Amino acid sequence: MEAIVLRILIVEDDPMMQLGLEQSLAGQFTVVGFAEDGYRGVGLARELRPDVVVMDIGLPGLDGIAATQRIKQELPEIHVVMLTSHQSALEAVAALSSGADAYCIKGVTVERLVTAIAAACEGATYLDPQIARHVIQHLRPVHPQLEHSLSPRELDVLRLMVEGYSNPEIAGKLFLSPNTIKTHVRGILNKLAVDDRVQAAVVALRNGLV
């Protein structure tokens, strides 16, 4: 019986990176298309129905995390492998919470990227070893009955923190001053009894706060 060749859509705004990925993956997969921004990536995912989307985070228009969330909401059968230069634990948590099946750092070997794609297609979650240690360090045990007293505004800020936005970006989205956001973030960390934004994201996701 002939093996099924996986169909790959590449969403990456760097033409040289696109070319490198195509050359690296073409021997084992079928590359069915390219997109240079998140909106186009979502559109091509609908149109082409690939098995896997290899997605960058830092995309123009719609970032990779938001694009992944849209693809997963509409087409949950499509697997998404994040391939990015971003090594922030918070962004890794945000990417996985958006539905990404794997998270790889650019510069990874072809063999490791193929492993991530295979793991995603088998229903597993793959974390690049370069980022896994940082994420695991923040996965402290959480009590499921933990009660939170976050205000509606703090919940708004927390949702944007989980999505990976910085304080100035959150301020812009909520039409508040950066100092106000900084105060809200400090209050959120205190109420959730955590030390940093990644831990806050983990608590929020585990307890269904966002």
N, C-alpha and C positions, 0 to 999 in steps of 0.2 A: 504494500500500500504506500502510495507516495505521500511524503510528509507535507503538511500544510505550511506554507511560507507566510510568516507574519507580515502584515502590511503596516508600514510605519509612516506617520506624518511628523515632519520636523517643524517646530515653531521656534524660530531663532532669527534675530535681526542682524546678525553679523554674517555677511556673505561668505567670508572665509571659513567661518565655523560651519555654516550650512554645507559647504563643499567638503570639508573634512569629515563631517558626519556621514554625508552621502557615500563617500569613498570608503569609510570605515565599516558602514553597516550593509552596503550593497551586496557583499558576498554572502550574507546570511539571511537578509531580510529584503523585502521589496519596499523601497521608498516611494510612496505614492504622491507626495506633494510637499510643498514648503509654504510657510507663512512668515511674514516679517513682523507681525504685531499680533496682540492678543485677540482683537476682534476678528481678524482674518483667520486666525487659528481656530476659533470657535466655528466660524462659517465653514471652513474646509472640513472640520471634524463632522459637521452635519452632512455635508455633501459627499465626502469620500468614505465615511464610516471605517476608519482605519482600526486595526487591532490595538495599536499603541501610538500615543502621542509623546514625542520627546520634546519637552517644553522648557524654555528658559524662563527665569523669573523677571529679569529686567527688560521688559518689552515696552515699546511705545504704545500709546493709546490705552490698552487694557493690559495690566501686568499679568504675569504667568499664574499667580495664585488665584486671581479673580477669574481668569480664563479657564483654569482647571475646575473651579467650582461650577461654572456654567456648563462645561462639558459633562461633568459628572452628574449634574442635575438632569440634563436632557438625555444623555447617552451613558448611563452607568456601566454599560458593558465595555466601554473603551477604557483601556488602562493608560495611565499617565505617569511618565517617568520625568521628574524634574532634573534638568542638567544645567547647573548654574555655577557662577563664580562666587555666589553668596555663601559664606560659611557661618552665618549667624544661626545659633540654636533656635532663636525665636522664629526666624523665617522658615526653618525646617519644620518646626511644630505647626506653623501657620499653613505651610504647603501640605503637610499630611492631613491636617484638619479640613482642608479644602477638598480632600479626596484623592490626592496624589498617592500612587502606589509605591513609588520609589523616589529617592532623593540622592543625586550624584553630584559631585563637585567637578567642574570642568578641569580637564587635564587627566581625568581618570583613564586607565587603560581601556582599550577596546574590549578586552576579555571581561573586565569588571562591568562595563556598560552592558554587554550582552548578558551577563549574569543578572544584572538588575532588571533588564527587560524580561528575561525568562522568569525571574521570581515574581514580577508583577503579574505576568500572564497566568501564573500558577495560583494566584490569589494571596501571595505573601507580601509583606511590606519590607522593602529594602532600604537601608540607610547606609550611605557611604561611611566607611570607617573613620574618615577625617572629621565627620560631624557627629557620628553616633555617640562617641564618648561625651561630648558636650551636652547632647540632649539627655542622655541617661543620667548624668549628674544632677539634672533638674527634676527627675521623676521621683520626687519624694512621695511617701505614702500619703494618701488623702482619705479622711474619714467621710464616708458617704452621707452621714447625717449632719455634716458640718453646715451650720446655718450662717447665711451671709446677710449683712444689712447694707448692701450697696444701694445707693440712691439711683434713680433712673438715669441721671447724668453720668454717674460713675459707671453704670452698665454700658452706656453709649461709648465712653472712653475705653472701657475694657474690651468691647467688641473690636474696636479699631486697633488696640494693642495686639490682640490675637491675630489680626490680619497683617501685622508686621509694620504698621505705620509708626513713624517717629512722632515725638511730641509736637514739633512745628507742623507736621502734616495733619495730625489730629486737630490741632488748633484751627487750621484752615478749614477742615471739613465741618467742624462744629461751630465755626464763627466765634471762637473764644480766643483769649490771649494765651500765649505759650506759658506764662506764669500760672494762669488758672489751670491749664492742663497739667502742669507739673504738680500743683497742689492736689488735683484729683488722683493722679497716678500714685502719689505718696499715700493718700488716703486708702486707695485700693490695696496697695501692698500691705498696709497696716491691718486692714480688715480681713484680708485673706491669710494673714500671718506668713507672708513669704518675703524673700529677700530681693527678688528682681523680677523683671518683666516676663522672663521665660517661665519661671515658677508660677506666676500669676496666670499665664496662658494655660499651663497644664491643669491647674486647679479649676479654671473656668471651663475647660473642655471636659474634664472628668466629671464635673458636677452639673453639666448642662446649663451653665450660666450664659452661654452665648450660642 
